[in-house]
Amino acid sequence: MWTVTDRGPNADAPSDTDEIFLKPDRTPQVVRIRLARGDGVEVVRRIPLRVPHGQTDPVTGRAC
C-alpha cells in the first residue's frame, strides 16, 4: 500500500491566507507500507518529496 505523509505541524499566521510551518525542514514523503500480522506496519520504501536543487520552496520560502 502507498500513502503520503504530511508537512508536519503548522499554525495560523496573522494573515488569514498564510500558515506557519513549525518544522520547515520536515520533508513530506510518499511511503510504501506493508501490513504485518496483527497490528504491525512495515515501511518498505520512502520517497522524499523535494523541490529541485537550486529552487525555492514556495510554501516555506527556503532555498533547496
N, C-alpha and C positions, 0 to 999 in steps of 0.2 A: 504494500500500500504506500502511496506517496502522499505527503502532507506538506504544509508550508508553516514555518514559524512566523511570529510577528516581529515588529521592530522593537519590542520591549516597552517598558513603562513610559508614559508621557503625561503631560499636564497641560491644562488650558493656559494659553498665553493671554496677556491683556487684550489683544485684538481677538475678536470672535472668529476670525478666519485662520488663525495660527495655532500651532501646538508646540510645546517644548518637549524635546526628547531628552529624558533624564540620563540615558546611556547612549549617546550618539555613536559610540564605537561598536555597538552591538549590530551585527550583520544578520539580516533575515536569511533564512536558508530553505531550500527545498530538501526534504528529508524522506528517504525511503526507510520504512519500518516494516518489521515482520512481527506479527502477533505470536507470542510464545505460549506455551501451555500455561494454564491458569490465568493470572492477571499480568503476565510479563509482556514487555515490548522490547524488541531488539532493534537498535539503529543499524541499518545495513549500509547506508551511504548518506553523506551530507554534501550538498552543493550550495556554497555561499552565493548570495545574490549581491553583486557589487557593481558600482559604476565603473566604466572603463578607466584605466590608468590615465592620469592627466586631466580628467574632467572633475567637475564639482558636483557633489550630491545635491540635487535641488531641494531635498527635504531638510537635510541637516546643515547645508552650506559648507560642508567640509570638503577639502580637496582630497582626491584619491590618487 
